[in-house]
Amino acid sequence: MASGIKDKVVILGMGCSKFGERWDASPADLMSEAFEEGLADAGIEKKQIEMAWFGAGIDAYNVGSSALPLSIALRLPNIPATKVENMCATGTEAFRGAVYAVASGACDIALALGVEKLKDVGYGGLPQRTRGVENDMYWPNLSAPGAFAQLASGYRAKYGIDPADLKRAMAHISVKSHANGAKNPKAHLQREISEEQAMNAPYIAEPIGLYDCCGVSDGAACAIVCTPEIARALGKSDLVSVKALQLAASNGEEAGFSQWDGSYIQTTRVAANKAYKEAGISKPREELDMTEVHDCFSITELVTMEDLQLSDAGQAVRDVLNGDFDADGRLPCQIDGGLKCFGHPIGASGMRMIYENYLQFNGRAGARQLDNPRLALNHNLGGFPHQNICSISIIGRYE
Amino acid sequence: MSGITAYGAYIPRSRLQKSAIADANDWFDAGLRSLAKGERSVCNWDEDTITMAVEAGRDCLSGLKGAPVNALYLASTTLPFLDRQNSVVVSEAMNMGSSLRTMDVAASQRAATTALISLLEGGAAAGANALLLASEHRRSKCGSRSEMLWGDGAAAVAVGDENVIADYLGSETYATDFVDHYRGEDSQISYEWEERWIRDEGFLKSVPLAVGRLLEKTGVKAADIAHFVLASDQARTPAAVAKKIGIKADALADNHIADVGVTGVAHPILMLTEVLEKAKPGELILLTGFGQGADAVLLRATDALASVQPASGFSGALARRREDSNYNKFLSANNLVDRDVGKRGELDKQSYLAAMYRRKDLLTGFVGGKCRNCGTVQIPKEKYCINPECGALDTQDDHPLAQARGRVMTWTADRLTFDWNPPAYFGLVEFEGGGRLMMDFTEVEPGSVDTGTEVSLHFRIRQFDNQRGFRKYFWKATPVRN
């Protein structure tokens, strides 16, 4: 029986670029911005990095294929560099590659870096792109909000929830994240919004309105990881370690067979159970201090609270409206502003979440600093509610 | 004796109010106002001659008893493909197998009547049926008389020698190169000559000539004709022709100019389907087709007529309507304006013919799989059974799902993605008997779809690959309206 990843790898340093419409920044500029911060934070030299994992989501509009864009941008000294892509879990996947390499003993120090340049496309929202030769022939031409809006229809139907109540809870989620993002100098969107604004914004995909959608931004984030022993040998104390890294991929059953009713995310439930087990967490509501979940749309965050067992089935609307996940609630969610305010540069998002964990654990989160957090859960969801990739990372203080 | 054995009809739901055409155009041509009575049928952006033919064909098959179909002819002057057989696309969408004779008949407004004659004269093998589909989606110039008088639609009749509902008594054709209008190989829109000349030298000469020969040959008196079908966008011409021949005025079949519009090649057959709904056993039906001369076909309703009723038929198709007053939308759907479709609409829609052929059972036939091991129905049909309790390899038999009803599980109205008629409606549909698929919806109005809504499946255009002059089809879900 495998023992899992818990406490085998720690974070030596992290970096995160300013997220936003970085019209004047190339992907290489964003990469170096995150990397220089991470390298300085780790207190090592570039040549001490032995392996690299590179996360980039959309080939056609970003940097192209392979890990060469990373290796060339950072002038890495011909070390093994691997590109990973797993939809919206891409950033976390790059992190997982680096963490596993260190844990295996294949190298001492590894880099994970994710970048996405979304704003070169020329229009709002995620780029329209091909889903492959065969899929393009019969899949609906659904946009991301069009895919996730369906969660609302499934959730409403299952629990008999009044559309206006669900919409109000969705609005609360966005208002909360904007309030958090307003305190984060690296966020793309740094202003508060009102519930009324969120409720009355035009529909993008019924019932998702403009403020139910996360931003669309350019950005990069990176992590340099090693074993606890090496970190200590390099003079680090108050370490932050990886407690769990789990991934669940759909196999088509939700979309084509099972009893799935469109009201929840099957893979999140699977990955959460495995992650809690790997991290040794039995009571997530009590043990976790913060979550960063994949709030591509407010409805995704709402449903995810149940899938992560942080709300009871059918009770997320109540808990959200009760402020349970607000900055001062029982379990703050998106204390950094989330995808809502950071946007979702796909390759970077997963590591941007871990970056916030890392800042919070080190007491470096400024105006949004939580009171002595020790354990955080991060969640990414790539694809569509009916078929997707879910990644969960649990990060905590190394004790 | 051979004859008609079944019939079916299809009229697009959208009915453009003719007043909208006049409102937009009478500044230029005040005469249009006098034609602006009622409404005309209009293809949705995702409908064309092929998709309408499939609908009419399915309607016809719904009433057809017994015998197999061994031939399918598609008559139209608006075939989407000039070099790719359109009728075989239709037959595959109708899941008719690969051992029938398919053929496209085109290039004249009497294409359908001529094709019907050829089937009646021996097109169907003994004991089998042949299907004639006539379908038309004509484009006309903005603000033209044709725009006001024409409609889109399709109709179907089956021909066979068993369970005949209208006996075939004979036919005649008068062939002459009378060019009342024409459309050359490089044109999208026909060019017409003067209406009065077409009436006097065309209709009033060609039709009586062909009919006269037929009546003489069959020994039938004009006054005995109970139903006279003559398609024309000239409102008073059919009556003038009938009078000239000696056919009773009350035998005239309605051209439905004010509620459908003249549907080109499909129109004689569409009018025939309405006649077949109304005719009584023993009544004589004279079907004519005008274009480069005239066809005349004499039929006699049999006692079996009432026993064959299509699911929709002409009256069902006529009643299934949605009023539309948006003239701009009509122009857009017919490519008569250069609409800014936005950058999302610019994405290349490259067609991959090898992959399309490999997947044509799914794409054209909506054929899924049913596991021999566990009975699970699934679409698409893949290598491993989708039931996790089974998971067997290569155990799926073909399982057509096009006729299945489904229920909406999840849905949305997407205003971000590109669609020719936003918002794009789509969602997860679960089919009765099993299987589910995330698919596009069509013919949805606000409020007509929710979780639990019953849907039926329809063959529609999915995408235009304008860069390469191709169009792709797939099945879409439509709310069932009772």
Chai-1 contact restraints between the chains, C-beta under 6 A:
chainA,res_idxA,chainB,res_idxB,connection_type,confidence,min_distance_angstrom,max_distance_angstrom,comment,restraint_id
A,G122,B,K343,contact,1.0,0.0,6.0,A-B,restraint_1
A,Y123,B,K343,contact,1.0,0.0,6.0,A-B,restraint_2
A,G125,B,L416,contact,1.0,0.0,6.0,A-B,restraint_3
A,Q128,B,R344,contact,1.0,0.0,6.0,A-B,restraint_4
A,Q128,B,L347,contact,1.0,0.0,6.0,A-B,restraint_5
A,V133,B,Y352,contact,1.0,0.0,6.0,A-B,restraint_6
A,V133,B,A355,contact,1.0,0.0,6.0,A-B,restraint_7
A,E134,B,A355,contact,1.0,0.0,6.0,A-B,restraint_8
A,E134,B,R359,contact,1.0,0.0,6.0,A-B,restraint_9
A,M137,B,L363,contact,1.0,0.0,6.0,A-B,restraint_10
A,Y138,B,F474,contact,1.0,0.0,6.0,A-B,restraint_11
A,P140,B,F426,contact,1.0,0.0,6.0,A-B,restraint_12
A,P140,B,D440,contact,1.0,0.0,6.0,A-B,restraint_13
A,N141,B,T417,contact,1.0,0.0,6.0,A-B,restraint_14
A,L142,B,F426,contact,1.0,0.0,6.0,A-B,restraint_15
A,S143,B,D414,contact,1.0,0.0,6.0,A-B,restraint_16
A,S143,B,L416,contact,1.0,0.0,6.0,A-B,restraint_17
A,S143,B,T417,contact,1.0,0.0,6.0,A-B,restraint_18
A,P145,B,L416,contact,1.0,0.0,6.0,A-B,restraint_19
A,G146,B,T412,contact,1.0,0.0,6.0,A-B,restraint_20
A,G146,B,D414,contact,1.0,0.0,6.0,A-B,restraint_21
A,G146,B,T417,contact,1.0,0.0,6.0,A-B,restraint_22
A,A149,B,T412,contact,1.0,0.0,6.0,A-B,restraint_23
A,Q150,B,T410,contact,1.0,0.0,6.0,A-B,restraint_24
A,Q150,B,T412,contact,1.0,0.0,6.0,A-B,restraint_25
A,Q150,B,G427,contact,1.0,0.0,6.0,A-B,restraint_26
A,S153,B,T410,contact,1.0,0.0,6.0,A-B,restraint_27
A,S153,B,W411,contact,1.0,0.0,6.0,A-B,restraint_28
A,S153,B,T451,contact,1.0,0.0,6.0,A-B,restraint_29
A,G154,B,T410,contact,1.0,0.0,6.0,A-B,restraint_30
A,A157,B,T451,contact,1.0,0.0,6.0,A-B,restraint_31
A,I204,B,R415,contact,1.0,0.0,6.0,A-B,restraint_32
A,I204,B,L416,contact,1.0,0.0,6.0,A-B,restraint_33
A,A205,B,T412,contact,1.0,0.0,6.0,A-B,restraint_34
A,A205,B,D414,contact,1.0,0.0,6.0,A-B,restraint_35
A,E206,B,T412,contact,1.0,0.0,6.0,A-B,restraint_36
A,E206,B,A413,contact,1.0,0.0,6.0,A-B,restraint_37
A,G252,B,I386,contact,1.0,0.0,6.0,A-B,restraint_38
A,G256,B,Q378,contact,1.0,0.0,6.0,A-B,restraint_39
A,G256,B,I386,contact,1.0,0.0,6.0,A-B,restraint_40
A,G256,B,R436,contact,1.0,0.0,6.0,A-B,restraint_41
A,F257,B,I386,contact,1.0,0.0,6.0,A-B,restraint_42
A,G262,B,M409,contact,1.0,0.0,6.0,A-B,restraint_43
A,G262,B,T410,contact,1.0,0.0,6.0,A-B,restraint_44
A,G262,B,L428,contact,1.0,0.0,6.0,A-B,restraint_45
A,H386,B,L428,contact,1.0,0.0,6.0,A-B,restraint_46
A,H386,B,M438,contact,1.0,0.0,6.0,A-B,restraint_47
